[in-house]
Amino acid sequence: MARVTVEDCLAKVPNRFELVVLASKRSKKIFKGQEPLVENYKNRPIVMALREIAAGKVWPEYE
């Protein structure tokens, strides 16, 4: 996956608002030091979070 698009992520998380919240929470965790679930550590945390979502490695948690 050379480039992550919103459409790639929306295939996994159909609600755009939920996608924004999920990407934000995951990028904060990566920024604080949690190990990314995808390779290519040169990207910014938000890009890595979107790559994880598009790869199906991160999904929303419902309470």
C-alpha positions in Angstrom: 0.0 0.0 0.0 1.9 3.0 -1.3 -0.6 5.6 -0.3 -3.4 5.6 2.3 -6.7 7.1 1.3 -9.8 7.8 3.3 -11.6 5.3 1.1 -9.2 2.5 2.1 -9.9 3.3 5.8 -13.7 3.7 5.2 -13.8 0.1 3.9 -12.8 -0.9 7.5 -14.6 1.8 9.5 -17.7 3.0 7.6 -18.4 6.1 9.6 -16.2 9.1 8.8 -16.5 10.6 12.3 -15.7 7.3 13.9 -12.7 7.0 11.6 -11.4 10.5 12.7 -11.7 9.6 16.4 -10.1 6.2 15.9 -7.2 7.6 13.9 -6.7 10.4 16.5 -6.6 8.0 19.5 -4.3 5.6 17.8 -1.9 8.3 16.6 -1.7 9.7 20.2 -0.7 6.2 21.4 2.0 5.9 18.7 3.3 9.4 19.5 3.5 8.5 23.2 5.7 5.5 22.4 3.4 2.5 21.7 4.8 0.2 19.0 3.3 0.7 15.6 1.5 -2.3 14.1 2.8 -1.6 10.5 6.3 -1.1 9.2 7.7 2.2 7.8 8.5 4.1 10.9 9.5 7.2 9.0 5.9 8.4 8.7 4.2 10.7 11.1 2.0 9.0 13.8 -1.3 10.0 12.1 -0.1 8.4 8.8 0.9 5.2 10.6 -2.5 5.1 12.4 -4.3 5.4 9.1 -2.1 2.7 7.6 -3.0 0.4 10.6 -6.7 1.1 10.1 -6.6 0.4 6.3 -4.7 -2.8 7.0 -7.4 -3.9 9.5 -5.0 -4.0 12.5 -6.9 -1.4 14.5 -10.7 -1.1 14.8 -13.2 0.9 17.0 -13.9 -0.3 20.5 -17.6 -0.1 21.4 -18.5 0.2 25.0 
